[in-house]
Amino acid sequence: MAEPTAERMTAPMATRTEETLARAVEVSRRYGDVLALDGLSLDIRSGELVGLLGPNGAGKSTLINLFVGLRRPSSGRVELLGGSPADPARRRGIGVTPQETGLPANLRVREVVDFVAAHYPSGVERGALLERFGLSGLERRQIGGLSGGQKRRLAVALAFVGSPRLVFLDEPTTGLDVEARRSLWEAIRHFHAEGGTVVLTSHYLEEVEALAERVVVIGQGRILADGTTAEVRDIAGVRRVTLTCDDLPGLPELPGVLSTERDGARTHLLTTDADTLVRSLVRADVPFSDLEIRPTSLEEAFITITARESRAA
């Protein structure tokens, strides 16, 4: 089988315009009695790197499956690259790595890459693709002889083989060690820097924080928050107050404290009102030092936002 001829694994720079590449309009999706998506609307614009966050069962994978044409909405409308996701011509402009992949154990790495590349009008040169994802020298290796991490990197690499405009990555770094995960981050960043658009889900919130320019939090089939990492933190309205206090059991009842955590001599308080909390500590004559107040992490904001939705339900 002939190798793909294109030299790059990147999308054309022209895609940096504000064109909408994928759109969901008032989309609902049912599986029997289960409502996986509930009137959700979302636009993915060219040049974005979007992180989809949500607890298990929130609807993230269902939304991706609708965008890539694997499922149809029960109601509402889904568009992909200006047309229907059911159109094979539209799907040739995207790349996908699902949560779980099964590659034939007896095929060699080069055979799998060439087979997938043959479905596209142009593609990335095999050697360049494998090098980018840390798989150089494995072209002749059978899939069954790869480690779990190598299989996962190959599955992600296949999403980029057709020089896509838009890539969907569903839990791309599951099963990878820290070094392999960070190497994969660099490959994703490179694709995005050259004009590619990426939508990814991840249970590693530090991964989304490190990569995504836009964060969309989904819960119970609806969008709970949508913005930059800083904006999502602000939506949560929570701050982390850290101090050194030897008498943790002696802390008074403090207003607005969502959680308390002890780490050695340091106490971490998650609060909705840092100013009132500090004033309460001073008025109660609590002996503390080394006070630090900072915004929450994306993980803390995510937990706060989804917890609110659960309580509201």
C-alpha positions in Angstrom: 0.0 0.0 0.0 1.4 3.4 -1.0 2.4 5.8 1.8 0.4 9.0 2.2 2.2 11.9 0.5 1.5 15.0 2.6 4.4 16.2 4.7 2.5 17.7 7.6 0.3 16.6 10.5 -1.2 20.0 10.8 -4.3 21.7 9.5 -4.0 24.7 7.1 -3.4 28.0 8.8 -6.6 29.3 7.1 -8.6 27.5 9.7 -7.6 30.1 12.3 -10.7 32.1 11.2 -13.9 32.1 13.3 -15.6 29.5 11.2 -17.8 27.1 13.1 -16.6 23.6 12.5 -19.1 21.7 14.7 -22.4 22.7 16.1 -25.1 21.2 18.4 -28.4 23.1 18.6 -30.8 22.2 21.3 -29.7 18.6 21.1 -31.2 15.8 23.3 -30.2 12.2 23.2 -32.0 9.4 24.9 -31.0 5.8 25.5 -34.3 4.2 26.6 -35.3 6.0 29.8 -31.9 7.6 30.2 -31.6 11.2 29.0 -27.9 11.6 28.1 -28.1 15.0 26.6 -30.8 17.5 27.5 -31.3 20.4 25.1 -27.6 21.1 24.8 -26.2 23.8 22.4 -22.5 24.2 21.7 -20.4 25.6 18.9 -16.8 24.5 18.2 -14.9 27.2 16.3 -11.8 26.8 14.1 -8.5 27.2 15.9 -9.9 26.3 19.3 -8.5 23.8 21.8 -11.6 22.9 23.9 -11.6 20.7 27.0 -14.9 18.9 27.8 -15.2 18.2 31.5 -17.9 16.3 33.4 -18.4 13.4 35.8 -19.1 9.9 34.5 -22.4 9.8 32.7 -22.5 13.6 32.1 -22.9 13.2 28.3 -19.4 14.0 27.1 -18.8 10.8 25.0 -22.4 11.0 23.7 -21.8 14.5 22.5 -18.6 13.5 20.7 -20.4 10.5 19.1 -23.1 12.9 17.7 -20.5 15.2 16.3 -18.6 12.4 14.5 -21.7 10.7 13.2 -21.7 7.6 15.3 -25.1 8.5 16.9 -28.0 10.6 15.9 -29.8 13.0 18.2 -33.2 12.2 19.5 -34.1 15.8 18.9 -32.2 19.0 17.9 -29.6 19.5 15.2 -25.9 18.6 14.8 -23.6 20.0 12.1 -20.1 19.0 11.2 -17.9 21.1 8.8 -21.0 22.9 7.4 -23.1 19.7 6.8 -24.4 16.5 8.3 -22.1 14.3 10.4 -23.7 11.4 8.5 -21.9 12.6 5.3 -18.7 10.6 4.7 -17.2 13.6 2.9 -17.6 15.7 6.1 -16.1 13.0 8.3 -13.0 12.8 6.1 -12.1 16.3 7.5 -11.9 15.1 11.1 -9.9 12.7 13.2 -11.1 10.7 16.2 -9.7 8.7 19.1 -12.5 7.1 21.2 -12.0 6.0 24.8 -11.5 2.4 23.8 -9.9 1.1 20.7 -9.2 -2.4 19.4 -6.5 -2.8 16.7 -5.8 -6.2 15.0 -3.1 -7.9 17.0 -1.5 -9.5 13.9 -1.1 -6.4 11.8 2.1 -4.3 12.0 2.2 -0.7 13.0 3.0 0.5 9.4 0.1 -1.6 8.0 -2.4 0.0 10.4 -1.2 3.5 9.7 -1.3 2.9 5.9 -4.7 1.4 6.1 -6.2 4.3 7.9 -4.4 6.8 5.7 -5.8 5.2 2.6 -9.3 6.5 3.6 -8.2 10.1 3.2 -7.4 12.1 0.1 -4.1 13.2 1.6 -2.3 12.3 4.8 0.7 12.7 7.0 3.9 10.9 6.0 4.1 7.8 8.1 7.6 8.3 9.5 6.8 11.9 10.6 3.6 10.8 12.3 5.2 8.0 14.2 8.1 10.3 15.3 5.7 12.9 16.5 4.0 10.4 18.8 7.1 8.6 20.1 6.7 5.5 17.9 9.7 5.7 15.7 11.3 2.3 15.0 8.2 0.4 15.6 6.9 0.3 12.0 7.5 -3.5 11.7 6.2 -4.4 15.2 3.0 -6.3 15.4 0.2 -4.5 17.4 0.1 -7.5 19.7 3.7 -6.9 20.6 3.2 -3.3 21.7 2.9 -2.2 25.3 -0.4 -0.7 26.5 1.0 2.8 26.4 2.4 2.3 22.8 -1.0 1.0 21.7 -2.7 4.1 23.1 -0.2 6.5 21.5 -0.8 4.7 18.2 -4.6 5.1 18.6 -4.1 8.8 19.2 -1.7 9.2 16.3 -4.3 7.6 13.9 -6.6 10.5 14.6 -4.1 12.8 12.9 -3.1 10.6 9.9 -5.5 12.3 7.5 -4.4 15.9 8.1 -7.7 16.7 9.7 -9.1 20.1 10.4 -10.8 19.0 13.6 -9.8 16.3 16.0 -11.9 14.7 18.8 -9.9 13.0 21.5 -11.9 11.1 24.2 -9.6 10.4 27.2 -6.5 10.4 25.0 -3.9 9.7 27.7 -5.6 7.0 29.6 -3.0 4.4 30.7 0.0 6.5 29.8 2.8 7.3 32.3 3.7 10.9 33.1 6.5 11.1 30.5 4.4 9.7 27.7 1.4 11.9 28.6 3.5 15.0 28.4 5.0 13.9 25.1 1.4 13.5 23.8 0.5 17.0 25.1 3.3 18.4 23.0 2.0 16.7 19.8 -1.5 18.1 20.5 -0.1 21.6 21.1 1.9 21.4 17.9 -1.1 20.5 15.8 -3.1 23.3 17.5 -0.3 25.9 17.0 -0.3 25.1 13.3 -4.1 25.9 13.0 -5.7 22.6 14.0 -8.8 22.5 16.1 -9.0 20.0 19.0 -11.8 18.9 21.3 -10.7 16.6 24.2 -12.2 15.0 27.2 -10.0 13.9 30.2 -10.4 12.7 33.7 -7.0 14.3 34.3 -8.1 17.8 35.1 -4.5 19.1 35.1 -4.3 17.9 31.5 -7.2 20.1 30.5 -5.8 23.0 32.5 -2.4 22.5 30.7 -3.9 22.3 27.2 -7.3 23.8 26.8 -7.9 27.5 25.9 -11.7 27.0 26.4 -13.3 24.7 29.1 -16.9 23.4 28.8 -18.3 21.7 31.9 -21.2 19.3 31.3 -23.4 17.8 33.9 -26.6 15.8 33.6 -26.6 16.4 29.8 -26.4 20.2 30.1 -23.7 22.8 29.9 -22.9 24.1 33.4 -20.0 26.4 32.5 -18.3 27.6 29.3 -15.2 29.9 29.1 -11.5 30.2 29.7 -10.0 28.4 32.6 -10.0 31.7 34.6 -13.6 32.3 33.7 -14.7 28.8 34.8 -12.8 29.3 38.1 -14.7 32.6 38.6 -18.0 30.9 37.8 -17.3 28.6 40.7 -16.7 31.6 43.0 -14.4 29.7 45.3 -11.0 30.6 46.7 -8.4 28.5 48.5 -7.1 29.9 51.8 -3.9 28.3 53.1 -2.4 29.0 56.5 -0.1 27.5 59.1 -2.1 26.7 62.3 -1.0 24.3 65.0 -4.4 24.0 66.6 -6.6 22.7 63.8 -9.2 21.1 66.1 -9.5 24.5 67.8 -10.6 26.3 64.6 -14.0 27.9 65.2 -17.1 27.4 63.0 -16.1 29.4 59.9 -18.5 31.0 57.4 -18.5 29.8 53.8 -16.0 27.0 54.2 -16.7 24.2 51.8 -13.9 21.9 52.8 -10.9 21.6 55.1 -7.7 19.7 54.4 -4.5 19.3 56.4 -1.1 18.9 54.8 1.6 18.7 57.4 1.6 22.1 59.2 -0.5 23.7 56.5 -4.3 23.9 56.5 -6.2 24.4 53.3 -9.7 25.9 53.4 -11.9 26.1 50.4 -14.3 29.0 50.8 -16.8 31.1 48.9 -15.8 34.3 50.8 -12.1 34.6 51.6 -12.3 38.1 53.0 -15.0 37.1 55.6 -13.1 33.9 56.4 -9.9 35.8 57.3 -11.8 38.4 59.3 -13.4 35.6 61.3 -10.1 34.0 62.0 -8.7 37.3 63.3 -11.8 38.0 65.5 -11.6 34.5 67.0 -7.9 35.1 67.9 -6.8 32.0 65.9 -3.0 31.8 66.0 -2.0 31.5 62.3 0.8 32.5 60.1 1.9 32.4 56.4 -1.5 33.2 55.1 -2.0 32.6 51.4 -5.1 33.2 49.3 -5.3 32.1 45.7 -7.8 31.1 43.0 -9.0 27.6 43.0 -7.5 25.0 40.6 -9.6 23.9 37.7 -10.2 20.7 39.6 -11.6 22.5 42.6 -13.8 24.7 40.4 -15.1 21.6 38.6 -16.0 19.8 41.8 -17.8 22.9 43.1 -19.8 23.5 39.9 -20.8 19.8 39.5 -21.7 19.5 43.2 -24.0 22.5 42.9 -25.8 20.9 39.9 -26.2 17.6 41.9 -27.7 19.5 44.8 -30.0 21.4 42.5 -31.3 18.2 41.0 
